[in-house]
């Protein structure tokens, strides 16, 4: 992603925040992103939230529901009604 400006705009920064979760960014890009994050509280917040969401998503993937858990009849009925209503639409 070639960027001519020494600092990124917020859209570029958020894309790079997501990209760096999957791959190492070039050093120059890391420095530019670091500078943007020092100046932009909204992108800093986005970066923190992005890490939090990724960790929570991984924890959800890793979670296994015990086989002996039984859903109460009232909950099963509410879910079935919602499914029936959705399929009728």
mmCIF file as gemmi writes it, N, C-alpha and C atoms, coordinates in Angstrom:
data_model
loop_
_atom_site.group_PDB
_atom_site.id
_atom_site.type_symbol
_atom_site.label_atom_id
_atom_site.label_alt_id
_atom_site.label_comp_id
_atom_site.label_asym_id
_atom_site.label_entity_id
_atom_site.label_seq_id
_atom_site.pdbx_PDB_ins_code
_atom_site.Cartn_x
_atom_site.Cartn_y
_atom_site.Cartn_z
_atom_site.occupancy
_atom_site.B_iso_or_equiv
_atom_site.pdbx_formal_charge
_atom_site.auth_seq_id
_atom_site.auth_asym_id
_atom_site.pdbx_PDB_model_num
ATOM 1 N N . UNK Axp A 1 ? 0.848 -1.172 0 1 0 ? 1 A 1
ATOM 2 C CA . UNK Axp A 1 ? 0 0 0 1 0 ? 1 A 1
ATOM 3 C C . UNK Axp A 1 ? 0.894 1.236 0 1 0 ? 1 A 1
ATOM 4 N N . UNK Axp A 2 ? 1.306 1.728 -1.143 1 0 ? 2 A 1
ATOM 5 C CA . UNK Axp A 2 ? 2.168 2.909 -1.177 1 0 ? 2 A 1
ATOM 6 C C . UNK Axp A 2 ? 1.388 4.166 -0.801 1 0 ? 2 A 1
ATOM 7 N N . UNK Axp A 3 ? 1.929 4.896 0.147 1 0 ? 3 A 1
ATOM 8 C CA . UNK Axp A 3 ? 1.293 6.123 0.619 1 0 ? 3 A 1
ATOM 9 C C . UNK Axp A 3 ? 2.338 7.228 0.541 1 0 ? 3 A 1
ATOM 10 N N . UNK Axp A 4 ? 1.986 8.32 -0.142 1 0 ? 4 A 1
ATOM 11 C CA . UNK Axp A 4 ? 2.964 9.379 -0.346 1 0 ? 4 A 1
ATOM 12 C C . UNK Axp A 4 ? 3.1 10.315 0.848 1 0 ? 4 A 1
ATOM 13 N N . UNK Axp A 5 ? 2.032 10.49 1.616 1 0 ? 5 A 1
ATOM 14 C CA . UNK Axp A 5 ? 2.069 11.383 2.763 1 0 ? 5 A 1
ATOM 15 C C . UNK Axp A 5 ? 2.859 10.739 3.898 1 0 ? 5 A 1
ATOM 16 N N . UNK Axp A 6 ? 3.602 11.555 4.678 1 0 ? 6 A 1
ATOM 17 C CA . UNK Axp A 6 ? 4.342 10.978 5.801 1 0 ? 6 A 1
ATOM 18 C C . UNK Axp A 6 ? 3.412 10.459 6.907 1 0 ? 6 A 1
ATOM 19 N N . UNK Axp A 7 ? 2.177 10.979 6.969 1 0 ? 7 A 1
ATOM 20 C CA . UNK Axp A 7 ? 1.204 10.501 7.953 1 0 ? 7 A 1
ATOM 21 C C . UNK Axp A 7 ? -0.021 9.967 7.224 1 0 ? 7 A 1
ATOM 22 N N . UNK Axp A 8 ? -0.643 8.994 7.808 1 0 ? 8 A 1
ATOM 23 C CA . UNK Axp A 8 ? -1.836 8.401 7.222 1 0 ? 8 A 1
ATOM 24 C C . UNK Axp A 8 ? -3.08 9.164 7.635 1 0 ? 8 A 1
ATOM 25 N N . UNK Axp A 9 ? -4.131 9.02 6.824 1 0 ? 9 A 1
ATOM 26 C CA . UNK Axp A 9 ? -5.425 9.489 7.308 1 0 ? 9 A 1
ATOM 27 C C . UNK Axp A 9 ? -6.033 8.352 8.13 1 0 ? 9 A 1
ATOM 28 N N . UNK Axp A 10 ? -7.146 8.593 8.774 1 0 ? 10 A 1
ATOM 29 C CA . UNK Axp A 10 ? -7.727 7.598 9.689 1 0 ? 10 A 1
ATOM 30 C C . UNK Axp A 10 ? -8.167 6.332 8.95 1 0 ? 10 A 1
ATOM 31 N N . UNK Axp A 11 ? -8.679 6.472 7.76 1 0 ? 11 A 1
ATOM 32 C CA . UNK Axp A 11 ? -9.1 5.288 7.019 1 0 ? 11 A 1
ATOM 33 C C . UNK Axp A 11 ? -7.894 4.388 6.729 1 0 ? 11 A 1
ATOM 34 N N . UNK Axp A 12 ? -6.807 4.979 6.295 1 0 ? 12 A 1
ATOM 35 C CA . UNK Axp A 12 ? -5.6 4.197 6.025 1 0 ? 12 A 1
ATOM 36 C C . UNK Axp A 12 ? -5.072 3.581 7.313 1 0 ? 12 A 1
ATOM 37 N N . UNK Axp A 13 ? -5.1 4.348 8.396 1 0 ? 13 A 1
ATOM 38 C CA . UNK Axp A 13 ? -4.587 3.854 9.673 1 0 ? 13 A 1
ATOM 39 C C . UNK Axp A 13 ? -5.389 2.658 10.165 1 0 ? 13 A 1
ATOM 40 N N . UNK Axp A 14 ? -6.71 2.721 10.08 1 0 ? 14 A 1
ATOM 41 C CA . UNK Axp A 14 ? -7.508 1.597 10.565 1 0 ? 14 A 1
ATOM 42 C C . UNK Axp A 14 ? -7.29 0.351 9.709 1 0 ? 14 A 1
ATOM 43 N N . UNK Axp A 15 ? -7.128 0.527 8.422 1 0 ? 15 A 1
ATOM 44 C CA . UNK Axp A 15 ? -6.826 -0.625 7.569 1 0 ? 15 A 1
ATOM 45 C C . UNK Axp A 15 ? -5.487 -1.25 7.953 1 0 ? 15 A 1
ATOM 46 N N . UNK Axp A 16 ? -4.506 -0.408 8.239 1 0 ? 16 A 1
ATOM 47 C CA . UNK Axp A 16 ? -3.189 -0.922 8.635 1 0 ? 16 A 1
ATOM 48 C C . UNK Axp A 16 ? -3.221 -1.578 10.014 1 0 ? 16 A 1
ATOM 49 N N . UNK Axp A 17 ? -4.05 -1.061 10.9 1 0 ? 17 A 1
ATOM 50 C CA . UNK Axp A 17 ? -4.204 -1.669 12.224 1 0 ? 17 A 1
ATOM 51 C C . UNK Axp A 17 ? -4.704 -3.102 12.063 1 0 ? 17 A 1
ATOM 52 N N . UNK Axp A 18 ? -5.672 -3.296 11.184 1 0 ? 18 A 1
ATOM 53 C CA . UNK Axp A 18 ? -6.186 -4.644 10.941 1 0 ? 18 A 1
ATOM 54 C C . UNK Axp A 18 ? -5.148 -5.501 10.227 1 0 ? 18 A 1
ATOM 55 N N . UNK Axp A 19 ? -4.448 -4.92 9.278 1 0 ? 19 A 1
ATOM 56 C CA . UNK Axp A 19 ? -3.452 -5.671 8.513 1 0 ? 19 A 1
ATOM 57 C C . UNK Axp A 19 ? -2.299 -6.151 9.397 1 0 ? 19 A 1
ATOM 58 N N . UNK Axp A 20 ? -1.89 -5.318 10.352 1 0 ? 20 A 1
ATOM 59 C CA . UNK Axp A 20 ? -0.756 -5.71 11.189 1 0 ? 20 A 1
ATOM 60 C C . UNK Axp A 20 ? -1.098 -6.855 12.133 1 0 ? 20 A 1
ATOM 61 N N . UNK Axp A 21 ? -2.379 -7.133 12.307 1 0 ? 21 A 1
ATOM 62 C CA . UNK Axp A 21 ? -2.772 -8.305 13.109 1 0 ? 21 A 1
ATOM 63 C C . UNK Axp A 21 ? -2.453 -9.597 12.373 1 0 ? 21 A 1
ATOM 64 N N . UNK Axp A 22 ? -2.374 -9.528 11.045 1 0 ? 22 A 1
ATOM 65 C CA . UNK Axp A 22 ? -2.155 -10.724 10.236 1 0 ? 22 A 1
ATOM 66 C C . UNK Axp A 22 ? -0.757 -10.832 9.66 1 0 ? 22 A 1
ATOM 67 N N . UNK Axp A 23 ? -0.067 -9.714 9.539 1 0 ? 23 A 1
ATOM 68 C CA . UNK Axp A 23 ? 1.259 -9.737 8.921 1 0 ? 23 A 1
ATOM 69 C C . UNK Axp A 23 ? 2.099 -8.577 9.444 1 0 ? 23 A 1
ATOM 70 N N . UNK Axp A 24 ? 3.398 -8.728 9.341 1 0 ? 24 A 1
ATOM 71 C CA . UNK Axp A 24 ? 4.312 -7.666 9.767 1 0 ? 24 A 1
ATOM 72 C C . UNK Axp A 24 ? 4.297 -6.546 8.732 1 0 ? 24 A 1
ATOM 73 N N . UNK Axp A 25 ? 4.204 -5.327 9.218 1 0 ? 25 A 1
ATOM 74 C CA . UNK Axp A 25 ? 4.245 -4.172 8.329 1 0 ? 25 A 1
ATOM 75 C C . UNK Axp A 25 ? 5.701 -3.766 8.099 1 0 ? 25 A 1
ATOM 76 N N . UNK Axp A 26 ? 5.986 -3.174 6.944 1 0 ? 26 A 1
ATOM 77 C CA . UNK Axp A 26 ? 7.341 -2.648 6.724 1 0 ? 26 A 1
ATOM 78 C C . UNK Axp A 26 ? 7.679 -1.609 7.805 1 0 ? 26 A 1
ATOM 79 N N . UNK Axp A 27 ? 8.951 -1.495 8.126 1 0 ? 27 A 1
ATOM 80 C CA . UNK Axp A 27 ? 9.379 -0.596 9.198 1 0 ? 27 A 1
ATOM 81 C C . UNK Axp A 27 ? 8.883 0.832 8.984 1 0 ? 27 A 1
ATOM 82 N N . UNK Axp A 28 ? 9.019 1.352 7.773 1 0 ? 28 A 1
ATOM 83 C CA . UNK Axp A 28 ? 8.57 2.719 7.494 1 0 ? 28 A 1
ATOM 84 C C . UNK Axp A 28 ? 7.072 2.873 7.781 1 0 ? 28 A 1
ATOM 85 N N . UNK Axp A 29 ? 6.294 1.883 7.384 1 0 ? 29 A 1
ATOM 86 C CA . UNK Axp A 29 ? 4.85 1.92 7.62 1 0 ? 29 A 1
ATOM 87 C C . UNK Axp A 29 ? 4.554 1.844 9.111 1 0 ? 29 A 1
ATOM 88 N N . UNK Axp A 30 ? 5.298 1.009 9.845 1 0 ? 30 A 1
ATOM 89 C CA . UNK Axp A 30 ? 5.121 0.92 11.293 1 0 ? 30 A 1
ATOM 90 C C . UNK Axp A 30 ? 5.358 2.27 11.964 1 0 ? 30 A 1
ATOM 91 N N . UNK Axp A 31 ? 6.407 2.952 11.541 1 0 ? 31 A 1
ATOM 92 C CA . UNK Axp A 31 ? 6.736 4.256 12.127 1 0 ? 31 A 1
ATOM 93 C C . UNK Axp A 31 ? 5.647 5.277 11.803 1 0 ? 31 A 1
ATOM 94 N N . UNK Axp A 32 ? 5.184 5.276 10.555 1 0 ? 32 A 1
ATOM 95 C CA . UNK Axp A 32 ? 4.128 6.213 10.168 1 0 ? 32 A 1
ATOM 96 C C . UNK Axp A 32 ? 2.838 5.93 10.936 1 0 ? 32 A 1
ATOM 97 N N . UNK Axp A 33 ? 2.509 4.652 11.097 1 0 ? 33 A 1
ATOM 98 C CA . UNK Axp A 33 ? 1.31 4.301 11.863 1 0 ? 33 A 1
ATOM 99 C C . UNK Axp A 33 ? 1.485 4.699 13.319 1 0 ? 33 A 1
ATOM 100 N N . UNK Axp A 34 ? 2.643 4.44 13.87 1 0 ? 34 A 1
ATOM 101 C CA . UNK Axp A 34 ? 2.924 4.846 15.256 1 0 ? 34 A 1
ATOM 102 C C . UNK Axp A 34 ? 2.709 6.346 15.422 1 0 ? 34 A 1
ATOM 103 N N . UNK Axp A 35 ? 3.224 7.141 14.482 1 0 ? 35 A 1
ATOM 104 C CA . UNK Axp A 35 ? 3.073 8.599 14.556 1 0 ? 35 A 1
ATOM 105 C C . UNK Axp A 35 ? 1.602 8.989 14.481 1 0 ? 35 A 1
ATOM 106 N N . UNK Axp A 36 ? 0.864 8.349 13.587 1 0 ? 36 A 1
ATOM 107 C CA . UNK Axp A 36 ? -0.565 8.664 13.476 1 0 ? 36 A 1
ATOM 108 C C . UNK Axp A 36 ? -1.279 8.337 14.789 1 0 ? 36 A 1
ATOM 109 N N . UNK Axp A 37 ? -0.957 7.189 15.364 1 0 ? 37 A 1
ATOM 110 C CA . UNK Axp A 37 ? -1.617 6.786 16.602 1 0 ? 37 A 1
ATOM 111 C C . UNK Axp A 37 ? -1.276 7.707 17.769 1 0 ? 37 A 1
ATOM 112 N N . UNK Axp A 38 ? -0.088 8.295 17.76 1 0 ? 38 A 1
ATOM 113 C CA . UNK Axp A 38 ? 0.265 9.252 18.816 1 0 ? 38 A 1
ATOM 114 C C . UNK Axp A 38 ? -0.578 10.527 18.699 1 0 ? 38 A 1
ATOM 115 N N . UNK Axp A 39 ? -0.965 10.873 17.473 1 0 ? 39 A 1
ATOM 116 C CA . UNK Axp A 39 ? -1.695 12.123 17.238 1 0 ? 39 A 1
ATOM 117 C C . UNK Axp A 39 ? -3.212 11.957 17.222 1 0 ? 39 A 1
ATOM 118 N N . UNK Axp A 40 ? -3.695 10.74 17.049 1 0 ? 40 A 1
ATOM 119 C CA . UNK Axp A 40 ? -5.127 10.527 16.825 1 0 ? 40 A 1
ATOM 120 C C . UNK Axp A 40 ? -5.734 9.644 17.921 1 0 ? 40 A 1
ATOM 121 N N . UNK Axp A 41 ? -6.464 10.236 18.852 1 0 ? 41 A 1
ATOM 122 C CA . UNK Axp A 41 ? -7.051 9.433 19.935 1 0 ? 41 A 1
ATOM 123 C C . UNK Axp A 41 ? -8.12 8.453 19.43 1 0 ? 41 A 1
ATOM 124 N N . UNK Axp A 42 ? -8.797 8.787 18.363 1 0 ? 42 A 1
ATOM 125 C CA . UNK Axp A 42 ? -9.829 7.886 17.847 1 0 ? 42 A 1
ATOM 126 C C . UNK Axp A 42 ? -9.214 6.619 17.263 1 0 ? 42 A 1
ATOM 127 N N . UNK Axp A 43 ? -8.131 6.757 16.537 1 0 ? 43 A 1
ATOM 128 C CA . UNK Axp A 43 ? -7.458 5.574 15.984 1 0 ? 43 A 1
ATOM 129 C C . UNK Axp A 43 ? -6.777 4.769 17.079 1 0 ? 43 A 1
ATOM 130 N N . UNK Axp A 44 ? -6.277 5.433 18.118 1 0 ? 44 A 1
ATOM 131 C CA . UNK Axp A 44 ? -5.712 4.706 19.263 1 0 ? 44 A 1
ATOM 132 C C . UNK Axp A 44 ? -6.796 3.846 19.903 1 0 ? 44 A 1
ATOM 133 N N . UNK Axp A 45 ? -7.967 4.428 20.086 1 0 ? 45 A 1
ATOM 134 C CA . UNK Axp A 45 ? -9.086 3.685 20.667 1 0 ? 45 A 1
ATOM 135 C C . UNK Axp A 45 ? -9.455 2.513 19.755 1 0 ? 45 A 1
ATOM 136 N N . UNK Axp A 46 ? -9.488 2.775 18.445 1 0 ? 46 A 1
ATOM 137 C CA . UNK Axp A 46 ? -9.799 1.712 17.485 1 0 ? 46 A 1
ATOM 138 C C . UNK Axp A 46 ? -8.791 0.564 17.609 1 0 ? 46 A 1
ATOM 139 N N . UNK Axp A 47 ? -7.521 0.902 17.733 1 0 ? 47 A 1
ATOM 140 C CA . UNK Axp A 47 ? -6.477 -0.124 17.837 1 0 ? 47 A 1
ATOM 141 C C . UNK Axp A 47 ? -6.681 -0.988 19.085 1 0 ? 47 A 1
ATOM 142 N N . UNK Axp A 48 ? -6.993 -0.362 20.2 1 0 ? 48 A 1
ATOM 143 C CA . UNK Axp A 48 ? -7.219 -1.1 21.454 1 0 ? 48 A 1
ATOM 144 C C . UNK Axp A 48 ? -8.453 -1.987 21.307 1 0 ? 48 A 1
ATOM 145 N N . UNK Axp A 49 ? -9.525 -1.428 20.745 1 0 ? 49 A 1
ATOM 146 C CA . UNK Axp A 49 ? -10.755 -2.2 20.584 1 0 ? 49 A 1
ATOM 147 C C . UNK Axp A 49 ? -10.559 -3.362 19.609 1 0 ? 49 A 1
ATOM 148 N N . UNK Axp A 50 ? -9.767 -3.139 18.585 1 0 ? 50 A 1
ATOM 149 C CA . UNK Axp A 50 ? -9.508 -4.183 17.595 1 0 ? 50 A 1
ATOM 150 C C . UNK Axp A 50 ? -8.816 -5.376 18.249 1 0 ? 50 A 1
ATOM 151 N N . UNK Axp A 51 ? -7.841 -5.123 19.094 1 0 ? 51 A 1
ATOM 152 C CA . UNK Axp A 51 ? -7.145 -6.199 19.804 1 0 ? 51 A 1
ATOM 153 C C . UNK Axp A 51 ? -8.115 -6.906 20.749 1 0 ? 51 A 1
ATOM 154 N N . UNK Axp A 52 ? -8.932 -6.144 21.453 1 0 ? 52 A 1
ATOM 155 C CA . UNK Axp A 52 ? -9.898 -6.72 22.385 1 0 ? 52 A 1
ATOM 156 C C . UNK Axp A 52 ? -10.884 -7.632 21.644 1 0 ? 52 A 1
ATOM 157 N N . UNK Axp A 53 ? -11.423 -7.158 20.53 1 0 ? 53 A 1
ATOM 158 C CA . UNK Axp A 53 ? -12.385 -7.951 19.756 1 0 ? 53 A 1
ATOM 159 C C . UNK Axp A 53 ? -11.73 -9.223 19.225 1 0 ? 53 A 1
ATOM 160 N N . UNK Axp A 54 ? -10.513 -9.113 18.738 1 0 ? 54 A 1
ATOM 161 C CA . UNK Axp A 54 ? -9.815 -10.296 18.224 1 0 ? 54 A 1
ATOM 162 C C . UNK Axp A 54 ? -9.618 -11.33 19.326 1 0 ? 54 A 1
ATOM 163 N N . UNK Axp A 55 ? -9.253 -10.885 20.519 1 0 ? 55 A 1
ATOM 164 C CA . UNK Axp A 55 ? -9.061 -11.815 21.646 1 0 ? 55 A 1
ATOM 165 C C . UNK Axp A 55 ? -10.379 -12.47 22.047 1 0 ? 55 A 1
ATOM 166 N N . UNK Axp A 56 ? -11.441 -11.676 22.097 1 0 ? 56 A 1
ATOM 167 C CA . UNK Axp A 56 ? -12.75 -12.221 22.466 1 0 ? 56 A 1
ATOM 168 C C . UNK Axp A 56 ? -13.248 -13.212 21.418 1 0 ? 56 A 1
ATOM 169 N N . UNK Axp A 57 ? -13.031 -12.903 20.154 1 0 ? 57 A 1
ATOM 170 C CA . UNK Axp A 57 ? -13.448 -13.806 19.08 1 0 ? 57 A 1
ATOM 171 C C . UNK Axp A 57 ? -12.684 -15.122 19.179 1 0 ? 57 A 1
ATOM 172 N N . UNK Axp A 58 ? -11.395 -15.05 19.451 1 0 ? 58 A 1
ATOM 173 C CA . UNK Axp A 58 ? -10.599 -16.277 19.591 1 0 ? 58 A 1
ATOM 174 C C . UNK Axp A 58 ? -11.072 -17.086 20.789 1 0 ? 58 A 1
ATOM 175 N N . UNK Axp A 59 ? -11.38 -16.41 21.879 1 0 ? 59 A 1
ATOM 176 C CA . UNK Axp A 59 ? -11.879 -17.118 23.059 1 0 ? 59 A 1
ATOM 177 C C . UNK Axp A 59 ? -13.208 -17.803 22.754 1 0 ? 59 A 1
ATOM 178 N N . UNK Axp A 60 ? -14.062 -17.152 21.968 1 0 ? 60 A 1
ATOM 179 C CA . UNK Axp A 60 ? -15.346 -17.753 21.596 1 0 ? 60 A 1
ATOM 180 C C . UNK Axp A 60 ? -15.142 -18.978 20.719 1 0 ? 60 A 1
ATOM 181 N N . UNK Axp A 61 ? -14.174 -18.907 19.814 1 0 ? 61 A 1
ATOM 182 C CA . UNK Axp A 61 ? -13.881 -20.051 18.946 1 0 ? 61 A 1
ATOM 183 C C . UNK Axp A 61 ? -13.376 -21.225 19.787 1 0 ? 61 A 1
ATOM 184 N N . UNK Axp A 62 ? -12.564 -20.935 20.77 1 0 ? 62 A 1
ATOM 185 C CA . UNK Axp A 62 ? -11.964 -21.979 21.599 1 0 ? 62 A 1
ATOM 186 C C . UNK Axp A 62 ? -12.92 -22.563 22.644 1 0 ? 62 A 1
ATOM 187 N N . UNK Axp A 63 ? -14.02 -21.846 22.923 1 0 ? 63 A 1
ATOM 188 C CA . UNK Axp A 63 ? -14.95 -22.28 23.971 1 0 ? 63 A 1
ATOM 189 C C . UNK Axp A 63 ? -15.761 -23.485 23.511 1 0 ? 63 A 1
ATOM 190 N N . UNK Axp A 64 ? -15.87 -24.446 24.364 1 0 ? 64 A 1
ATOM 191 C CA . UNK Axp A 64 ? -16.67 -25.638 24.079 1 0 ? 64 A 1
ATOM 192 C C . UNK Axp A 64 ? -17.785 -25.733 25.122 1 0 ? 64 A 1
ATOM 193 N N . UNK Axp A 65 ? -19.017 -25.858 24.659 1 0 ? 65 A 1
ATOM 194 C CA . UNK Axp A 65 ? -20.156 -26.006 25.555 1 0 ? 65 A 1
ATOM 195 C C . UNK Axp A 65 ? -20.169 -27.449 26.05 1 0 ? 65 A 1
ATOM 196 N N . UNK Axp A 66 ? -20.278 -27.631 27.346 1 0 ? 66 A 1
ATOM 197 C CA . UNK Axp A 66 ? -20.328 -29.003 27.877 1 0 ? 66 A 1
ATOM 198 C C . UNK Axp A 66 ? -21.509 -29.776 27.279 1 0 ? 66 A 1
ATOM 199 N N . UNK Axp A 67 ? -21.308 -31.043 27.032 1 0 ? 67 A 1
ATOM 200 C CA . UNK Axp A 67 ? -22.325 -31.873 26.381 1 0 ? 67 A 1
ATOM 201 C C . UNK Axp A 67 ? -23.584 -32.041 27.231 1 0 ? 67 A 1
ATOM 202 N N . UNK Axp A 68 ? -23.455 -31.892 28.543 1 0 ? 68 A 1
ATOM 203 C CA . UNK Axp A 68 ? -24.617 -32.111 29.415 1 0 ? 68 A 1
ATOM 204 C C . UNK Axp A 68 ? -25.456 -30.852 29.65 1 0 ? 68 A 1
ATOM 205 N N . UNK Axp A 69 ? -25.15 -29.753 28.98 1 0 ? 69 A 1
ATOM 206 C CA . UNK Axp A 69 ? -25.925 -28.532 29.142 1 0 ? 69 A 1
ATOM 207 C C . UNK Axp A 69 ? -27.254 -28.689 28.403 1 0 ? 69 A 1
ATOM 208 N N . UNK Axp A 70 ? -28.341 -28.4 29.111 1 0 ? 70 A 1
ATOM 209 C CA . UNK Axp A 70 ? -29.668 -28.526 28.531 1 0 ? 70 A 1
ATOM 210 C C . UNK Axp A 70 ? -30.306 -27.142 28.481 1 0 ? 70 A 1
ATOM 211 N N . UNK Axp A 71 ? -30.81 -26.784 27.321 1 0 ? 71 A 1
ATOM 212 C CA . UNK Axp A 71 ? -31.486 -25.508 27.143 1 0 ? 71 A 1
ATOM 213 C C . UNK Axp A 71 ? -32.893 -25.622 27.721 1 0 ? 71 A 1
ATOM 214 N N . UNK Axp A 72 ? -33.308 -24.678 28.573 1 0 ? 72 A 1
ATOM 215 C CA . UNK Axp A 72 ? -34.664 -24.748 29.142 1 0 ? 72 A 1
ATOM 216 C C . UNK Axp A 72 ? -35.726 -24.745 28.038 1 0 ? 72 A 1
ATOM 217 N N . UNK Axp A 73 ? -36.834 -25.393 28.319 1 0 ? 73 A 1
ATOM 218 C CA . UNK Axp A 73 ? -37.916 -25.53 27.332 1 0 ? 73 A 1
ATOM 219 C C . UNK Axp A 73 ? -38.413 -24.171 26.863 1 0 ? 73 A 1
ATOM 220 N N . UNK Axp A 74 ? -38.532 -23.206 27.775 1 0 ? 74 A 1
ATOM 221 C CA . UNK Axp A 74 ? -39.017 -21.868 27.386 1 0 ? 74 A 1
ATOM 222 C C . UNK Axp A 74 ? -38.051 -21.21 26.402 1 0 ? 74 A 1
ATOM 223 N N . UNK Axp A 75 ? -36.765 -21.385 26.607 1 0 ? 75 A 1
ATOM 224 C CA . UNK Axp A 75 ? -35.768 -20.81 25.692 1 0 ? 75 A 1
ATOM 225 C C . UNK Axp A 75 ? -35.833 -21.5 24.338 1 0 ? 75 A 1
ATOM 226 N N . UNK Axp A 76 ? -35.982 -22.831 24.341 1 0 ? 76 A 1
ATOM 227 C CA . UNK Axp A 76 ? -36.108 -23.554 23.063 1 0 ? 76 A 1
ATOM 228 C C . UNK Axp A 76 ? -37.333 -23.072 22.295 1 0 ? 76 A 1
ATOM 229 N N . UNK Axp A 77 ? -38.428 -22.85 23.016 1 0 ? 77 A 1
ATOM 230 C CA . UNK Axp A 77 ? -39.666 -22.393 22.379 1 0 ? 77 A 1
ATOM 231 C C . UNK Axp A 77 ? -39.486 -20.993 21.778 1 0 ? 77 A 1
ATOM 232 N N . UNK Axp A 78 ? -38.844 -20.078 22.506 1 0 ? 78 A 1
ATOM 233 C CA . UNK Axp A 78 ? -38.601 -18.719 21.986 1 0 ? 78 A 1
ATOM 234 C C . UNK Axp A 78 ? -37.733 -18.77 20.735 1 0 ? 78 A 1
ATOM 235 N N . UNK Axp A 79 ? -36.71 -19.587 20.751 1 0 ? 79 A 1
ATOM 236 C CA . UNK Axp A 79 ? -35.826 -19.701 19.589 1 0 ? 79 A 1
ATOM 237 C C . UNK Axp A 79 ? -36.59 -20.273 18.399 1 0 ? 79 A 1
ATOM 238 N N . UNK Axp A 80 ? -37.393 -21.316 18.65 1 0 ? 80 A 1
ATOM 239 C CA . UNK Axp A 80 ? -38.155 -21.919 17.553 1 0 ? 80 A 1
ATOM 240 C C . UNK Axp A 80 ? -39.152 -20.92 16.97 1 0 ? 80 A 1
ATOM 241 N N . UNK Axp A 81 ? -39.802 -20.127 17.821 1 0 ? 81 A 1
ATOM 242 C CA . UNK Axp A 81 ? -40.747 -19.116 17.336 1 0 ? 81 A 1
ATOM 243 C C . UNK Axp A 81 ? -40.025 -18.071 16.483 1 0 ? 81 A 1
ATOM 244 N N . UNK Axp A 82 ? -38.843 -17.658 16.922 1 0 ? 82 A 1
ATOM 245 C CA . UNK Axp A 82 ? -38.077 -16.677 16.157 1 0 ? 82 A 1
ATOM 246 C C . UNK Axp A 82 ? -37.664 -17.256 14.808 1 0 ? 82 A 1
ATOM 247 N N . UNK Axp A 83 ? -37.25 -18.522 14.779 1 0 ? 83 A 1
ATOM 248 C CA . UNK Axp A 83 ? -36.879 -19.164 13.522 1 0 ? 83 A 1
ATOM 249 C C . UNK Axp A 83 ? -38.083 -19.291 12.593 1 0 ? 83 A 1
ATOM 250 N N . UNK Axp A 84 ? -39.219 -19.706 13.159 1 0 ? 84 A 1
ATOM 251 C CA . UNK Axp A 84 ? -40.434 -19.838 12.36 1 0 ? 84 A 1
ATOM 252 C C . UNK Axp A 84 ? -40.868 -18.498 11.778 1 0 ? 84 A 1
ATOM 253 N N . UNK Axp A 85 ? -40.801 -17.467 12.597 1 0 ? 85 A 1
ATOM 254 C CA . UNK Axp A 85 ? -41.199 -16.133 12.149 1 0 ? 85 A 1
ATOM 255 C C . UNK Axp A 85 ? -40.261 -15.648 11.043 1 0 ? 85 A 1
ATOM 256 N N . UNK Axp A 86 ? -38.972 -15.891 11.213 1 0 ? 86 A 1
ATOM 257 C CA . UNK Axp A 86 ? -37.993 -15.46 10.215 1 0 ? 86 A 1
ATOM 258 C C . UNK Axp A 86 ? -38.189 -16.195 8.895 1 0 ? 86 A 1
ATOM 259 N N . UNK Axp A 87 ? -38.459 -17.496 8.949 1 0 ? 87 A 1
ATOM 260 C CA . UNK Axp A 87 ? -38.621 -18.261 7.717 1 0 ? 87 A 1
ATOM 261 C C . UNK Axp A 87 ? -39.925 -17.907 7.005 1 0 ? 87 A 1
ATOM 262 N N . UNK Axp A 88 ? -40.914 -17.375 7.737 1 0 ? 88 A 1
ATOM 263 C CA . UNK Axp A 88 ? -42.183 -16.977 7.128 1 0 ? 88 A 1
ATOM 264 C C . UNK Axp A 88 ? -42.069 -15.647 6.392 1 0 ? 88 A 1
ATOM 265 N N . UNK Axp A 89 ? -41.05 -14.884 6.671 1 0 ? 89 A 1
ATOM 266 C CA . UNK Axp A 89 ? -40.895 -13.556 6.048 1 0 ? 89 A 1
ATOM 267 C C . UNK Axp A 89 ? -40.412 -13.643 4.64 1 0 ? 89 A 1
